[in-house]
Amino acid sequence: MIALQITDRKISGTGDIARMLKLPETENRYPAETVTIHEVTRWQASKDAEILLLGDSFSNIFSLAALGWGESAGFAEHLSRALGRPLDCILRNSDGAFATREILSRELARGRDRLAGKKLVIWEFAARELAFGDWKMLEMKLGQPMPAKFFVLKTGEAVTASGTVEAISTVPRPGTVPYKDHILALHLTDLTIEGRDETAGLEAFVYAESMRDNTLTPIARLRPEDRVTLRLRPWTDVSDKYEKINRSEIDDPAVQLEEPCWGEEAK
């Protein structure tokens, strides 16, 4: 059993629909709302837990700070406290019918057994998904790690690399989706890595910020055949921070199975 404490805190903000209306600052029909959240102190997800939670933005609200309603006070934190047990979590805004199942499917296909030691999987999604969701079939089969033709970084490693954009995932127009942040996927070819000589034929699968606070990043404006230089880190080093954010994927199942990097503009 784990013992977790609660701290109450007041949070003020506007809902996603009110933000999407883009009303003038003089409009006061939808003022900010104030709620009291109940933060579960010193909680964090554990991949060794016997319970795995799959969830959408209804699990992220009050948990993911980027949504603007505080953190550490969401469904996962309170479920863990109520059970007195740690939780492993795969959470993603939007597409509750398939997004977290897709993440789990790819983890397994890459040879990472996210279900090892699990006794229970809990799947949370919004009721509207029953009417409008994409209930595509996804295989949950444990595969073997792929041989490295794609560039893979070690934990804690960071490099500056340049590559040609082979493919880039779609990016929503700011203000047209409920979420103000977004992550895209890039497939880079002809990769060159600063300080390394033998990089012939190397490619990279990269996640990067495409929209921050409803503003597109320069990376979002990349197009196929563009040459780009990025600072790359292992996705596993930053996934706790970014995995919950709404994300689009490249429409290439083979690339999706590769180990991703996290990319940021090179300074």
C-alpha positions in Angstrom: 0.0 0.0 0.0 1.1 3.6 -0.7 0.2 6.6 1.4 -0.4 9.8 -0.5 -1.4 13.2 0.9 -3.9 15.7 -0.5 -3.3 19.5 -0.9 -6.2 21.7 -2.0 -5.5 24.6 -4.4 -7.7 27.0 -6.3 -7.3 27.3 -10.1 -8.9 29.8 -12.4 -9.3 29.5 -16.2 -11.6 29.3 -19.2 -12.9 26.1 -20.9 -11.6 24.9 -24.3 -14.9 25.9 -26.1 -14.8 29.4 -24.7 -11.1 29.7 -25.9 -12.0 28.4 -29.3 -14.7 31.1 -29.8 -11.8 33.7 -30.0 -14.0 36.4 -28.5 -12.7 39.9 -28.2 -11.1 40.9 -24.9 -14.1 43.2 -24.2 -16.5 40.2 -24.3 -17.3 39.1 -20.8 -20.1 36.6 -21.4 -17.9 33.7 -20.5 -15.7 34.8 -17.6 -13.0 32.6 -16.0 -14.2 29.9 -13.7 -12.5 29.0 -10.4 -12.3 25.5 -9.1 -10.6 23.8 -6.2 -8.4 20.9 -7.2 -7.1 18.3 -4.8 -3.4 17.7 -5.6 -2.0 14.3 -4.8 1.5 15.2 -3.5 4.6 13.4 -4.7 2.7 11.0 -7.0 4.2 9.7 -10.2 3.4 6.8 -12.6 5.3 3.6 -12.3 6.0 1.2 -15.2 6.5 -1.6 -12.7 2.9 -1.3 -11.4 0.5 -4.2 -11.7 -2.3 -1.9 -13.1 -2.1 0.0 -16.4 -4.4 2.9 -17.1 -5.2 4.0 -20.6 -6.9 7.4 -20.7 -7.7 10.5 -22.8 -8.1 14.2 -21.9 -10.6 13.3 -19.2 -7.7 11.6 -17.4 -5.3 14.5 -18.3 -7.5 17.3 -17.0 -6.3 18.5 -13.6 -3.2 16.4 -14.2 -1.5 17.8 -17.4 -0.4 21.4 -16.6 -0.6 22.3 -20.3 -4.4 22.1 -20.2 -4.4 25.0 -17.8 -6.2 23.4 -14.9 -3.3 22.5 -12.6 -1.5 19.2 -12.2 -1.2 16.1 -10.0 -5.0 16.2 -9.3 -6.4 14.1 -12.1 -8.1 10.7 -12.4 -4.9 8.7 -12.3 -3.5 10.3 -9.2 -6.8 9.9 -7.3 -7.4 6.4 -8.5 -3.9 5.4 -7.3 -4.5 7.0 -4.0 -7.9 5.4 -3.5 -6.5 1.9 -4.4 -3.4 2.5 -2.3 -1.4 1.1 -5.3 0.9 2.5 -7.9 -0.3 2.9 -11.5 1.4 2.7 -14.9 -0.3 5.1 -17.3 -0.6 5.7 -21.1 -2.5 9.0 -21.4 -3.2 11.0 -24.6 -5.5 13.9 -25.3 -8.1 13.2 -28.1 -9.0 10.1 -30.0 -9.9 8.0 -26.9 -11.2 5.2 -29.0 -7.7 4.3 -30.4 -4.9 6.6 -29.4 -3.7 4.9 -26.2 -4.4 1.4 -27.7 -2.2 2.5 -30.6 0.6 3.6 -28.3 0.4 0.3 -26.4 0.4 -1.7 -29.7 3.5 0.0 -30.9 5.3 -0.4 -27.6 4.7 -4.2 -27.9 5.6 -4.4 -31.6 9.0 -2.7 -30.8 9.7 -5.5 -28.3 8.9 -3.6 -25.2 6.5 -5.6 -23.1 4.4 -2.9 -21.5 2.0 -5.6 -20.2 4.7 -7.6 -18.4 3.7 -8.1 -14.8 0.3 -6.4 -15.3 -2.8 -7.9 -13.6 -5.3 -5.3 -14.8 -5.8 -2.8 -17.6 -8.2 0.0 -17.1 -9.3 1.9 -20.2 -10.9 5.3 -19.8 -12.5 7.2 -22.7 -15.2 9.8 -23.2 -18.7 8.4 -23.8 -19.0 10.3 -27.1 -16.4 8.0 -28.6 -19.0 5.2 -28.6 -20.8 7.3 -31.3 -18.0 9.0 -33.1 -14.7 7.2 -32.3 -12.5 5.3 -34.7 -12.7 1.8 -33.3 -10.1 0.3 -35.6 -8.6 -3.1 -34.8 -5.1 -3.0 -33.4 -2.8 -6.0 -32.9 -1.4 -6.5 -29.4 1.5 -8.8 -30.2 5.0 -8.7 -28.6 7.6 -8.3 -31.3 11.4 -8.3 -31.5 13.5 -5.1 -31.4 14.2 -3.9 -34.9 17.7 -3.8 -36.3 19.1 -0.3 -36.2 19.0 1.5 -39.5 17.3 4.3 -37.7 19.3 6.5 -35.4 18.8 5.6 -31.7 20.2 7.6 -28.8 21.3 6.3 -25.4 19.6 7.5 -22.3 20.9 11.0 -21.4 22.6 11.5 -24.7 22.0 14.6 -26.9 23.3 15.4 -30.4 22.9 18.0 -33.1 21.8 16.3 -36.4 20.7 17.5 -39.9 18.4 15.5 -42.1 16.0 15.7 -45.1 12.3 15.6 -44.4 11.0 12.4 -46.0 7.5 12.7 -44.4 5.8 14.9 -41.8 2.5 14.3 -40.0 -0.4 16.7 -40.3 -0.7 19.7 -37.9 -4.0 21.3 -36.9 -4.7 25.0 -37.5 -4.5 26.9 -34.2 -7.9 27.5 -32.7 -9.6 24.7 -34.6 -9.0 22.0 -31.9 -9.7 22.0 -28.2 -6.1 21.7 -27.2 -3.6 24.5 -27.5 -0.5 22.3 -27.8 0.4 19.7 -30.4 3.3 17.3 -31.3 4.1 16.2 -34.9 6.1 13.3 -36.2 9.0 13.6 -38.7 10.8 11.0 -40.8 14.3 12.3 -41.6 16.6 10.7 -44.1 20.3 11.4 -45.2 21.0 12.1 -41.5 24.3 13.7 -40.6 25.4 14.0 -37.0 27.7 16.6 -35.7 31.0 15.1 -34.6 30.4 11.7 -36.2 31.7 10.5 -39.5 30.0 7.2 -40.3 26.3 8.1 -40.9 25.7 6.8 -44.4 22.1 5.7 -44.9 21.1 6.7 -41.4 17.5 7.9 -40.8 15.6 9.2 -37.8 12.0 9.1 -36.5 11.4 12.3 -34.6 8.7 13.8 -32.4 8.7 17.6 -32.0 6.5 20.5 -30.8 4.4 21.8 -33.7 2.0 24.0 -31.7 2.6 25.7 -28.4 -0.2 27.8 -26.7 -2.1 27.9 -30.0 0.9 29.2 -32.0 2.7 27.2 -34.6 6.4 26.5 -34.2 8.9 26.8 -37.0 9.1 23.0 -37.2 5.4 22.9 -38.0 6.1 24.7 -41.3 8.5 22.1 -42.6 7.7 20.3 -45.8 9.0 17.1 -47.5 12.4 17.7 -49.0 13.3 20.5 -46.6 16.6 20.2 -44.9 16.5 20.8 -41.1 18.9 20.8 -38.2 17.6 19.7 -34.8 18.9 18.9 -31.3 17.9 15.3 -30.7 17.4 13.5 -27.4 15.9 10.1 -26.6 12.1 10.2 -26.6 12.2 8.1 -23.4 14.0 10.9 -21.6 11.1 13.3 -22.2 8.0 11.1 -22.7 6.7 11.7 -19.2 6.4 15.4 -20.1 5.2 15.2 -23.7 3.4 11.8 -24.2 0.1 13.1 -22.9 -0.1 15.9 -25.5 -2.2 15.6 -28.6 0.0 14.1 -31.4 -0.3 13.2 -35.0 1.6 10.3 -36.6 3.2 9.6 -40.0 1.1 7.4 -42.2 3.7 4.7 -42.5 3.4 1.7 -40.1 7.0 0.6 -40.6 8.4 4.0 -39.5 5.9 4.1 -36.6 7.6 1.0 -35.2 11.0 2.7 -35.0 12.4 4.1 -31.8 11.6 7.8 -31.8 13.8 10.7 -30.9 12.7 14.1 -29.4 13.7 17.0 -31.6 14.1 20.7 -30.8 15.3 23.6 -32.9 19.1 23.7 -32.8 20.3 26.9 -31.2 
